[in-house]
Amino acid sequence: MKTYMAVDQHGQTFHNLKHPRKDLMERLGSTHADKMYIDDKNNNSFHTGYIIAGLWLSLFIVTPMRKKVN
């Protein structure tokens, strides 16, 4: 299962999110979340996180670092 982390506009981090929207709403005591989008230079839109309780939360997938050793 994927693990996520979120970073708000102030640099505060939220770790170990299994279900990002649900987990963030519980931690922030909110019952409503809006999706947050960004556009690239070709006008493609991408869902990048959520706006919850006045915080703009960008989501990141956390993956373990694995480097093959010879």
N, C-alpha and C positions, 0 to 999 in steps of 0.2 A: 504494500500500500504506500502511496506517495505521502510525504510529509511536507508541509508548507510552513513558511514564515511570512510575516507581514511587517512592513516598515511604514510608519505614518509620516506626515509632512514635517514633524518635529524631530525625526530620527529615532523615536521610540520603537522598540522591536517586540514582536509577539511570536513566540516560538512554539514548536511542537503542535501545529495545527493539522489535524487529520481531515476535518471538514471545515475549511476556512471560513465560510460565511456563518455557519452555525456556531462554531467555536468562538469567533470574534464577537458575534452578537451576545453570546452568553457572558464572555469576559468583560464586555463594555456595558452590560445591562441594558441592551437595546432590543427592540422587537422589529426594527425596520432597517433595511440596507438597500442602498442604490448601487448599481454597477458603475464602475469607473472605467472610462475608455481613453485611449490615446490614438492619434492618427499618425501614419507615417507620411513620407514625402509624396507618396503616390495616392494619397487619400484613402488608404485602407484603414479601417478601424479595428482596434484590438482591445478586448476586455483585459484589463490589467489589475483589477482589484475592486475594492468596495469603498463607499463612503458610509461610515457608521458613526453615529453619535458625534458628528462634526469632525471626524478624523478621516483623512484621505489615506487609505491603506493600500499600498502596492504589495502584491503577492509574489512570492518566489518559491519555486520548487527546490527543496533541499535534497541534494544527492551526496552520498558518501564519496570521498576522494579515494580512488583506487588506481594505483600506478603499478604496472607490471615491473617486477624486479627480475633482472637476468640472473 
